[in-house]
């Protein structure tokens, strides 16, 4: 999974031309991955202000506004891709324009095929 991170300061510092370039770069990469049959799923995430964090303590469910982590960076989106190895995934992550501004994290997805559902 390729996890795209952002923060309000880096986004605000981009010109309209840079934002358009970022959008086009994502569209091109998304299309390429889809055409190669490597794309499983991908999406951008809503602004962190819409986040609700759910906890259960002593059997009581609570939902609080905002993300759990107190950081400037937030998860902005993801691509789930089928890669032959971690190096291929890193190569695609490096092609994401977000890697120039904040970060793109590459994290293998665990195989849950042995779990009974």
C-alpha positions in Angstrom: 0.0 0.0 0.0 1.3 3.4 -0.9 0.2 5.9 1.8 0.2 9.5 0.8 0.9 12.1 3.5 0.3 15.8 3.4 0.0 18.8 5.7 -1.9 22.0 5.5 1.3 24.1 5.3 2.8 22.3 2.4 -0.5 22.3 0.5 -1.0 26.0 1.1 2.5 26.8 -0.1 1.8 25.3 -3.5 0.9 27.5 -6.4 -2.3 26.8 -8.5 0.0 25.5 -11.2 1.8 23.1 -8.8 -1.5 21.8 -7.5 -2.7 21.2 -11.1 0.6 19.4 -11.8 0.1 17.3 -8.7 -3.4 16.3 -9.8 -2.3 15.5 -13.4 0.6 13.4 -12.1 -1.7 11.4 -9.9 -4.2 10.9 -12.8 -1.4 9.7 -15.1 0.1 7.3 -12.5 -3.4 6.0 -11.6 -4.2 5.3 -15.2 -0.8 3.6 -15.8 -1.2 1.4 -12.8 -4.7 0.5 -13.8 -3.7 -0.3 -17.4 -0.9 -2.5 -16.2 -3.3 -4.4 -14.0 -1.4 -3.4 -10.8 -4.0 -1.1 -9.3 -6.3 -2.7 -6.8 -7.8 0.5 -5.3 -6.9 4.1 -4.7 -8.6 7.2 -3.3 -8.0 10.5 -1.7 -9.3 11.1 1.8 -11.4 13.9 3.1 -9.9 16.7 5.1 -8.8 15.7 8.6 -11.3 18.1 10.1 -14.0 15.6 9.1 -12.2 12.8 11.1 -13.9 11.0 14.0 -11.7 8.8 16.3 -13.6 6.0 18.0 -12.4 4.5 21.3 -13.9 2.0 23.7 -13.0 2.3 27.3 -14.6 0.2 30.0 -17.3 -0.8 27.5 -18.2 2.8 26.7 -17.9 3.9 23.0 -16.7 7.5 22.4 -16.3 9.3 19.1 -14.2 12.4 19.2 -13.6 15.0 16.5 -10.3 15.0 14.7 -7.5 12.6 14.1 -6.0 10.6 17.0 -2.4 11.6 16.4 -1.4 15.1 17.3 0.8 15.7 14.2 0.9 18.2 11.4 1.0 15.5 8.8 -2.1 13.5 7.9 -3.0 10.6 5.7 -4.3 12.2 2.5 -4.9 9.2 0.3 -3.7 5.8 -0.8 -3.0 3.5 -3.6 -3.3 -0.3 -3.1 -1.1 -1.9 -5.8 0.0 -5.4 -6.6 3.8 -5.3 -6.9 6.4 -8.1 -7.4 8.5 -6.8 -4.6 9.1 -3.8 -2.2 11.6 -2.2 -4.7 8.9 -2.0 -7.4 6.5 -0.4 -4.8 9.2 2.1 -3.8 9.6 3.0 -7.5 6.0 3.8 -7.8 6.0 5.7 -4.5 8.9 7.8 -5.8 6.9 8.8 -8.8 4.2 10.3 -6.7 4.5 14.1 -6.6 3.6 14.1 -2.9 7.0 12.5 -2.1 8.5 15.9 -3.0 6.4 17.8 -0.5 5.8 15.6 2.5 6.0 11.8 2.2 4.7 8.6 0.6 4.9 5.6 2.9 5.2 2.1 1.4 3.7 -0.6 3.6 3.1 -4.2 2.7 -0.5 -5.4 3.3 -0.7 -8.5 5.4 -2.2 -11.7 3.9 -5.5 -12.4 5.6 -6.6 -15.2 3.3 -6.2 -17.8 6.2 -8.7 -16.0 8.4 -12.2 -17.5 8.8 -14.8 -14.9 8.0 
